[in-house]
Amino acid sequence: MSRFIEVVLIPTDGSDGALAGAKRGIALASRVDADIHVLSVVES
């Protein structure tokens, strides 16, 4: 069976908003059995 969502990308910059989004992304990935990729962003 093909999965509609195969990968969830979770971008983060360390902010509270990114943490809230990461929690939702992890919950979604868990429900649909998707892989999780995390992208960390830092200001230079």
Phi and psi restraints in degrees (range 20) as a CNS / XPLOR table:
assign (resid 1 and name C) (resid 2 and name N)
       (resid 2 and name CA) (resid 2 and name C) 1.0 -81.0 20.0 2
assign (resid 2 and name N) (resid 2 and name CA)
       (resid 2 and name C) (resid 3 and name N) 1.0 137.5 20.0 2
assign (resid 2 and name C) (resid 3 and name N)
       (resid 3 and name CA) (resid 3 and name C) 1.0 -89.6 20.0 2
assign (resid 3 and name N) (resid 3 and name CA)
       (resid 3 and name C) (resid 4 and name N) 1.0 138.1 20.0 2
assign (resid 3 and name C) (resid 4 and name N)
       (resid 4 and name CA) (resid 4 and name C) 1.0 -71.3 20.0 2
assign (resid 4 and name N) (resid 4 and name CA)
       (resid 4 and name C) (resid 5 and name N) 1.0 -44.2 20.0 2
assign (resid 4 and name C) (resid 5 and name N)
       (resid 5 and name CA) (resid 5 and name C) 1.0 -109.9 20.0 2
assign (resid 5 and name N) (resid 5 and name CA)
       (resid 5 and name C) (resid 6 and name N) 1.0 117.1 20.0 2
assign (resid 5 and name C) (resid 6 and name N)
       (resid 6 and name CA) (resid 6 and name C) 1.0 -103.0 20.0 2
assign (resid 6 and name N) (resid 6 and name CA)
       (resid 6 and name C) (resid 7 and name N) 1.0 -32.0 20.0 2
assign (resid 6 and name C) (resid 7 and name N)
       (resid 7 and name CA) (resid 7 and name C) 1.0 -138.5 20.0 2
assign (resid 7 and name N) (resid 7 and name CA)
       (resid 7 and name C) (resid 8 and name N) 1.0 137.4 20.0 2
assign (resid 7 and name C) (resid 8 and name N)
       (resid 8 and name CA) (resid 8 and name C) 1.0 -112.0 20.0 2
assign (resid 8 and name N) (resid 8 and name CA)
       (resid 8 and name C) (resid 9 and name N) 1.0 122.5 20.0 2
assign (resid 8 and name C) (resid 9 and name N)
       (resid 9 and name CA) (resid 9 and name C) 1.0 -93.5 20.0 2
assign (resid 9 and name N) (resid 9 and name CA)
       (resid 9 and name C) (resid 10 and name N) 1.0 126.2 20.0 2
assign (resid 9 and name C) (resid 10 and name N)
       (resid 10 and name CA) (resid 10 and name C) 1.0 -115.9 20.0 2
assign (resid 10 and name N) (resid 10 and name CA)
       (resid 10 and name C) (resid 11 and name N) 1.0 101.3 20.0 2
assign (resid 10 and name C) (resid 11 and name N)
       (resid 11 and name CA) (resid 11 and name C) 1.0 -83.0 20.0 2
assign (resid 11 and name N) (resid 11 and name CA)
       (resid 11 and name C) (resid 12 and name N) 1.0 143.0 20.0 2
assign (resid 11 and name C) (resid 12 and name N)
       (resid 12 and name CA) (resid 12 and name C) 1.0 -141.8 20.0 2
assign (resid 12 and name N) (resid 12 and name CA)
       (resid 12 and name C) (resid 13 and name N) 1.0 143.4 20.0 2
assign (resid 12 and name C) (resid 13 and name N)
       (resid 13 and name CA) (resid 13 and name C) 1.0 -122.6 20.0 2
assign (resid 13 and name N) (resid 13 and name CA)
       (resid 13 and name C) (resid 14 and name N) 1.0 10.7 20.0 2
assign (resid 13 and name C) (resid 14 and name N)
       (resid 14 and name CA) (resid 14 and name C) 1.0 86.3 20.0 2
assign (resid 14 and name N) (resid 14 and name CA)
       (resid 14 and name C) (resid 15 and name N) 1.0 0.8 20.0 2
assign (resid 14 and name C) (resid 15 and name N)
       (resid 15 and name CA) (resid 15 and name C) 1.0 -82.3 20.0 2
assign (resid 15 and name N) (resid 15 and name CA)
       (resid 15 and name C) (resid 16 and name N) 1.0 165.7 20.0 2
assign (resid 15 and name C) (resid 16 and name N)
       (resid 16 and name CA) (resid 16 and name C) 1.0 -62.3 20.0 2
assign (resid 16 and name N) (resid 16 and name CA)
       (resid 16 and name C) (resid 17 and name N) 1.0 -38.4 20.0 2
assign (resid 16 and name C) (resid 17 and name N)
       (resid 17 and name CA) (resid 17 and name C) 1.0 -63.3 20.0 2
assign (resid 17 and name N) (resid 17 and name CA)
       (resid 17 and name C) (resid 18 and name N) 1.0 -39.9 20.0 2
assign (resid 17 and name C) (resid 18 and name N)
       (resid 18 and name CA) (resid 18 and name C) 1.0 -66.1 20.0 2
assign (resid 18 and name N) (resid 18 and name CA)
       (resid 18 and name C) (resid 19 and name N) 1.0 -36.8 20.0 2
assign (resid 18 and name C) (resid 19 and name N)
       (resid 19 and name CA) (resid 19 and name C) 1.0 -64.3 20.0 2
assign (resid 19 and name N) (resid 19 and name CA)
       (resid 19 and name C) (resid 20 and name N) 1.0 -42.9 20.0 2
assign (resid 19 and name C) (resid 20 and name N)
       (resid 20 and name CA) (resid 20 and name C) 1.0 -62.7 20.0 2
assign (resid 20 and name N) (resid 20 and name CA)
       (resid 20 and name C) (resid 21 and name N) 1.0 -42.8 20.0 2
assign (resid 20 and name C) (resid 21 and name N)
       (resid 21 and name CA) (resid 21 and name C) 1.0 -65.6 20.0 2
assign (resid 21 and name N) (resid 21 and name CA)
       (resid 21 and name C) (resid 22 and name N) 1.0 -37.4 20.0 2
assign (resid 21 and name C) (resid 22 and name N)
       (resid 22 and name CA) (resid 22 and name C) 1.0 -63.8 20.0 2
assign (resid 22 and name N) (resid 22 and name CA)
       (resid 22 and name C) (resid 23 and name N) 1.0 -41.5 20.0 2
assign (resid 22 and name C) (resid 23 and name N)
       (resid 23 and name CA) (resid 23 and name C) 1.0 -61.2 20.0 2
assign (resid 23 and name N) (resid 23 and name CA)
       (resid 23 and name C) (resid 24 and name N) 1.0 -41.2 20.0 2
assign (resid 23 and name C) (resid 24 and name N)
       (resid 24 and name CA) (resid 24 and name C) 1.0 -68.7 20.0 2
assign (resid 24 and name N) (resid 24 and name CA)
       (resid 24 and name C) (resid 25 and name N) 1.0 -39.8 20.0 2
assign (resid 24 and name C) (resid 25 and name N)
       (resid 25 and name CA) (resid 25 and name C) 1.0 -63.7 20.0 2
assign (resid 25 and name N) (resid 25 and name CA)
       (resid 25 and name C) (resid 26 and name N) 1.0 -40.2 20.0 2
assign (resid 25 and name C) (resid 26 and name N)
       (resid 26 and name CA) (resid 26 and name C) 1.0 -66.0 20.0 2
assign (resid 26 and name N) (resid 26 and name CA)
       (resid 26 and name C) (resid 27 and name N) 1.0 -41.8 20.0 2
assign (resid 26 and name C) (resid 27 and name N)
       (resid 27 and name CA) (resid 27 and name C) 1.0 -62.6 20.0 2
assign (resid 27 and name N) (resid 27 and name CA)
       (resid 27 and name C) (resid 28 and name N) 1.0 -43.1 20.0 2
assign (resid 27 and name C) (resid 28 and name N)
       (resid 28 and name CA) (resid 28 and name C) 1.0 -62.3 20.0 2
assign (resid 28 and name N) (resid 28 and name CA)
       (resid 28 and name C) (resid 29 and name N) 1.0 -48.1 20.0 2
assign (resid 28 and name C) (resid 29 and name N)
       (resid 29 and name CA) (resid 29 and name C) 1.0 -59.5 20.0 2
assign (resid 29 and name N) (resid 29 and name CA)
       (resid 29 and name C) (resid 30 and name N) 1.0 -38.2 20.0 2
assign (resid 29 and name C) (resid 30 and name N)
       (resid 30 and name CA) (resid 30 and name C) 1.0 -64.6 20.0 2
assign (resid 30 and name N) (resid 30 and name CA)
       (resid 30 and name C) (resid 31 and name N) 1.0 -43.1 20.0 2
assign (resid 30 and name C) (resid 31 and name N)
       (resid 31 and name CA) (resid 31 and name C) 1.0 -65.5 20.0 2
assign (resid 31 and name N) (resid 31 and name CA)
       (resid 31 and name C) (resid 32 and name N) 1.0 -36.0 20.0 2
assign (resid 31 and name C) (resid 32 and name N)
       (resid 32 and name CA) (resid 32 and name C) 1.0 -104.7 20.0 2
assign (resid 32 and name N) (resid 32 and name CA)
       (resid 32 and name C) (resid 33 and name N) 1.0 7.0 20.0 2
assign (resid 32 and name C) (resid 33 and name N)
       (resid 33 and name CA) (resid 33 and name C) 1.0 58.1 20.0 2
assign (resid 33 and name N) (resid 33 and name CA)
       (resid 33 and name C) (resid 34 and name N) 1.0 44.6 20.0 2
assign (resid 33 and name C) (resid 34 and name N)
       (resid 34 and name CA) (resid 34 and name C) 1.0 -98.1 20.0 2
assign (resid 34 and name N) (resid 34 and name CA)
       (resid 34 and name C) (resid 35 and name N) 1.0 157.5 20.0 2
assign (resid 34 and name C) (resid 35 and name N)
       (resid 35 and name CA) (resid 35 and name C) 1.0 -75.2 20.0 2
assign (resid 35 and name N) (resid 35 and name CA)
       (resid 35 and name C) (resid 36 and name N) 1.0 157.5 20.0 2
assign (resid 35 and name C) (resid 36 and name N)
       (resid 36 and name CA) (resid 36 and name C) 1.0 -119.8 20.0 2
assign (resid 36 and name N) (resid 36 and name CA)
       (resid 36 and name C) (resid 37 and name N) 1.0 130.4 20.0 2
assign (resid 36 and name C) (resid 37 and name N)
       (resid 37 and name CA) (resid 37 and name C) 1.0 -117.7 20.0 2
assign (resid 37 and name N) (resid 37 and name CA)
       (resid 37 and name C) (resid 38 and name N) 1.0 136.2 20.0 2
assign (resid 37 and name C) (resid 38 and name N)
       (resid 38 and name CA) (resid 38 and name C) 1.0 -115.2 20.0 2
assign (resid 38 and name N) (resid 38 and name CA)
       (resid 38 and name C) (resid 39 and name N) 1.0 133.2 20.0 2
assign (resid 38 and name C) (resid 39 and name N)
       (resid 39 and name CA) (resid 39 and name C) 1.0 -117.4 20.0 2
assign (resid 39 and name N) (resid 39 and name CA)
       (resid 39 and name C) (resid 40 and name N) 1.0 116.8 20.0 2
assign (resid 39 and name C) (resid 40 and name N)
       (resid 40 and name CA) (resid 40 and name C) 1.0 -99.8 20.0 2
assign (resid 40 and name N) (resid 40 and name CA)
       (resid 40 and name C) (resid 41 and name N) 1.0 133.2 20.0 2
assign (resid 40 and name C) (resid 41 and name N)
       (resid 41 and name CA) (resid 41 and name C) 1.0 -119.5 20.0 2
assign (resid 41 and name N) (resid 41 and name CA)
       (resid 41 and name C) (resid 42 and name N) 1.0 130.6 20.0 2
assign (resid 41 and name C) (resid 42 and name N)
       (resid 42 and name CA) (resid 42 and name C) 1.0 -127.7 20.0 2
assign (resid 42 and name N) (resid 42 and name CA)
       (resid 42 and name C) (resid 43 and name N) 1.0 143.1 20.0 2
assign (resid 42 and name C) (resid 43 and name N)
       (resid 43 and name CA) (resid 43 and name C) 1.0 -82.5 20.0 2
assign (resid 43 and name N) (resid 43 and name CA)
       (resid 43 and name C) (resid 44 and name N) 1.0 133.1 20.0 2
